[in-house]
Amino acid sequence: MNKSLSDDWRRHGQEKYLKGAKLIARDYNPYKPGWDHDHCAFCGDTFSMNEGDIKQGYSTIDSYYWICNQCYDDFKDEFEWQIEDMKE
C-alpha cells in the first residue's frame, strides 16, 4: 500500500465493506425513495440533486455506498474495484 494512502485522513475501515466491490459509474440516484442525499464513503462530500453537490460518481450496485471521482482515483488500485456495466 502506498504510504501516503495508508495514513490518509479519508480511511476509516472501508476495506471491510468496499474491498473488491463491484461499482457502477453513474449519475447520482438515491438509495431509496425519500432519500435526498448520500456522502462519499471516503471524503464525505455530498451527492445529491441540489446545486453545488456532486451529481456523478461511483456507487455499489445497490446504490448504498457512493464514491466521488477523486476518491475513486486515489483508492481504486488498493481496493481492487470492479466496474460493472449498467444494465437498464
C-alpha positions, 0 to 999 in steps of 0.5 A: 500500500502506498504510504501516503494512502495508508495514513490518509485522513479519508480511511476509516475501515472501508476495506471491510465493506468496499474491498473488491466491490463491484461499482457502477459509474453513474449519475447520482440516484438515491438509495431509496425513495425519500432519500435526498442525499448520500456522502462519499464513503471516503471524503464525505462530500455530498451527492445529491440533486441540489446545486453545488453537490456532486451529481456523478460518481461511483456507487455499489450496485445497490446504490448504498455506498457512493464514491466521488471521482477523486476518491475513486482515483486515489483508492481504486488500485488498493481496493481492487474495484470492479466496474460493472456495466449498467444494465437498464 
